């Protein structure tokens, strides 16, 4: 596996990511026609400087596992998280993902893109996939149908304080307009747009015991696709499906079947 660190600027914000190529690199004959799988993380729930070790190795380990299965994989930090700059802004995350697609389209013309999003990253992936034909398939894990109830206006001050404590709101003056910031978050609404994503292969994966995004959200999303999306419910699984072996294995198998059937 060959790994490469990357940086781009979006609206003056530095975004950092890494790409993992199977075998000898992007020109390797074994995967030159394979889609680029883009991993989209969720909203952090803990401080990045906490001295806890991810038992599953986090997104780098997931990328490596996908790479071993023959998929070129790209993962990155949205604005406000990890190594990237800026402050948490969910509508900005949508622009971040679109900018990375622009980058990869120029660098790898003709290559298809698949999105594998988790929670907030799944919601952003759904909205981008619905409107961007460059995305040929999407996997949405623990995806909210909407953020109503998850981000409440009467809790706005507390939400901002919590995100500041988590380190994803980093500037003292951010957000300059809290009401507009919340409105922008609520504008990321997979339920309203997911039908557009269902014109291509679409997988929904949800844990039966998700205590953050209730299972009902998955049913609502599938209903909005007219049943065209495949839904996998993982018994006993919680919200962090990246850490659930059965969820990851199901997603990998689904991608292998797409490849086998030449749905690239």
ChimeraX attribute file (.defattr): number of C-alpha atoms within 10 A of each C-alpha:
attribute: neighborCount
match mode: 1-to-1
recipient: residues
	/A:1	13
	/A:2	14
	/A:3	15
	/A:4	11
	/A:5	12
	/A:6	13
	/A:7	13
	/A:8	15
	/A:9	14
	/A:10	18
	/A:11	10
	/A:12	9
	/A:13	15
	/A:14	17
	/A:15	24
	/A:16	20
	/A:17	18
	/A:18	17
	/A:19	24
	/A:20	25
	/A:21	26
	/A:22	23
	/A:23	17
	/A:24	12
	/A:25	18
	/A:26	17
	/A:27	12
	/A:28	12
	/A:29	11
	/A:30	14
	/A:31	18
	/A:32	16
	/A:33	14
	/A:34	18
	/A:35	22
	/A:36	24
	/A:37	25
	/A:38	24
	/A:39	24
	/A:40	26
	/A:41	23
	/A:42	21
	/A:43	17
	/A:44	16
	/A:45	10
	/A:46	13
	/A:47	16
	/A:48	14
	/A:49	9
	/A:50	8
	/A:51	7
	/A:52	9
	/A:53	8
	/A:54	10
	/A:55	8
	/A:56	13
	/A:57	12
	/A:58	13
	/A:59	17
	/A:60	18
	/A:61	13
	/A:62	18
	/A:63	24
	/A:64	22
	/A:65	15
	/A:66	19
	/A:67	21
	/A:68	15
	/A:69	14
	/A:70	17
	/A:71	25
	/A:72	27
	/A:73	26
	/A:74	25
	/A:75	22
	/A:76	26
	/A:77	22
	/A:78	30
	/A:79	25
	/A:80	26
	/A:81	25
	/A:82	18
	/A:83	15
	/A:84	19
	/A:85	20
	/A:86	22
	/A:87	21
	/A:88	24
	/A:89	19
	/A:90	24
	/A:91	17
	/A:92	20
	/A:93	22
	/A:94	19
	/A:95	17
	/A:96	23
	/A:97	22
	/A:98	18
	/A:99	17
	/A:100	20
	/A:101	18
	/A:102	13
	/A:103	13
	/A:104	17
	/A:105	15
	/A:106	11
	/A:107	10
	/A:108	13
	/A:109	9
	/A:110	12
	/A:111	17
	/A:112	19
	/A:113	22
	/A:114	24
	/A:115	27
	/A:116	21
	/A:117	24
	/A:118	27
	/A:119	24
	/A:120	25
	/A:121	27
	/A:122	27
	/A:123	29
	/A:124	31
	/A:125	33
	/A:126	32
	/A:127	23
	/A:128	26
	/A:129	27
	/A:130	21
	/A:131	13
	/A:132	13
	/A:133	15
	/A:134	16
	/A:135	24
	/A:136	20
	/A:137	25
	/A:138	28
	/A:139	25
	/A:140	27
	/A:141	29
	/A:142	32
	/A:143	30
	/A:144	31
	/A:145	28
	/A:146	22
	/A:147	19
	/A:148	13
	/A:149	9
	/A:150	12
	/A:151	15
	/A:152	14
	/A:153	15
	/A:154	8
	/A:155	10
	/A:156	15
	/A:157	12
	/A:158	12
	/A:159	15
	/A:160	19
	/A:161	12
	/A:162	14
	/A:163	20
	/A:164	18
	/A:165	13
	/A:166	18
	/A:167	20
	/A:168	25
	/A:169	22
	/A:170	18
	/A:171	13
	/A:172	8
	/A:173	8
	/A:174	16
	/A:175	17
	/A:176	10
	/A:177	10
	/A:178	14
	/A:179	13
	/A:180	11
	/A:181	19
	/A:182	21
	/A:183	14
	/A:184	14
	/A:185	20
	/A:186	18
	/A:187	16
	/A:188	25
	/A:189	18
	/A:190	27
	/A:191	23
	/A:192	15
	/A:193	20
	/A:194	26
	/A:195	22
	/A:196	19
	/A:197	26
	/A:198	23
	/A:199	16
	/A:200	18
	/A:201	20
	/A:202	24
	/A:203	22
	/A:204	21
	/A:205	23
	/A:206	31
	/A:207	24
	/A:208	18
	/A:209	16
	/A:210	17
	/A:211	11
	/A:212	13
	/A:213	22
	/A:214	19
	/A:215	21
	/A:216	12
	/A:217	18
	/A:218	25
	/A:219	16
	/A:220	15
	/A:221	24
	/A:222	22
	/A:223	15
	/A:224	20
	/A:225	19
	/A:226	10
	/A:227	13
	/A:228	17
	/A:229	23
	/A:230	15
	/A:231	17
	/A:232	17
	/A:233	17
	/A:234	19
	/A:235	12
	/A:236	10
	/A:237	19
	/A:238	19
	/A:239	22
	/A:240	17
	/A:241	20
	/A:242	18
	/A:243	18
	/A:244	16
	/A:245	13
	/A:246	14
	/A:247	21
	/A:248	18
	/A:249	11
	/A:250	15
	/A:251	20
	/A:252	16
	/A:253	12
	/A:254	17
	/A:255	24
	/A:256	16
	/A:257	12
	/A:258	14
	/A:259	14
	/A:260	10
	/A:261	9
	/A:262	9
	/A:263	14
	/A:264	19
